Amino acid sequence: MARTDTLIICEHCDGVYEKVTLAKHQTALCQRCGGVLQRYNGLSVQQRLALTLTAAVLWVFANFYPVMSISLQGLKNSATLWDSVVALSDGPITFVALVAAISIIIAPVFQLLLLIWVLSFALASRRSPAFKLCMRWLETLRPWSMLEVCLLGAMVAVFKLAGLLDVVPGLGLFALALLSLLLIRIAGRDVRELWDIL
């Protein structure tokens, strides 16, 4: 039986290629459609786990500390990510609140928990129990995690409201920005490298 562990398939056009070892800042592209096949990662398992634990702490800050505080004529109000989901659920668009909760709260925390589970075993050079299931869920959750979209919306709201009210960006907004960057780095497409490492 032919070995397939050295092959990589383009997710855009299904072209099949041999994996190559990339140097720093190199990217392997599909010759047919130009899609990205591989990127140089350069993170060890220890570094990945450390960044994942940092992201988990940032998730707590992003979800439980105010994203912004608004004040007008002595009246003050602040909002967290949870408050935004609750506010959406009070109106006729409850479905949107559910989608928002999944994309900005639930999917990222599940990604982080799955990564911590897989990487903590990888630290000992072992596959975690239910490794295949965890990796499939990590791949499934990737498009559902939309923290960067939430961050963009929050920043637009801060700039738009700044002309009308006194708006102060909160600790939650800064944590959200850092968490978005970290999730892109640790839970992006290069998470597939764990198949090869383990």
Sequence and secondary structure as in RCSB ss.txt:
>XXXX:A:sequence
MARTDTLIICEHCDGVYEKVTLAKHQTALCQRCGGVLQRYNGLSVQQRLALTLTAAVLWVFANFYPVMSISLQGL
KNSATLWDSVVALSDGPITFVALVAAISIIIAPVFQLLLLIWVLSFALASRRSPAFKLCMRWLETLRPWSMLEVC
LLGAMVAVFKLAGLLDVVPGLGLFALALLSLLLIRIAGRDVRELWDIL
>XXXX:A:secstr
    TTEEE TTT  EEE     TT EEE TTT  EEEE     HHHHHHHHHHHHHHHHHHHHS SEEEEETTE
EEEE HHHHHHHHHTSS HHHHHHHHIIIIIHHHHHHHHHHHHHHHHTTT   TTHHHHHHHHHHHTTT  HHHH
HHHHHHHHHHHHTTSEEEE HHHHHHHHHHHHHHHHSSGGGGHHHHH 
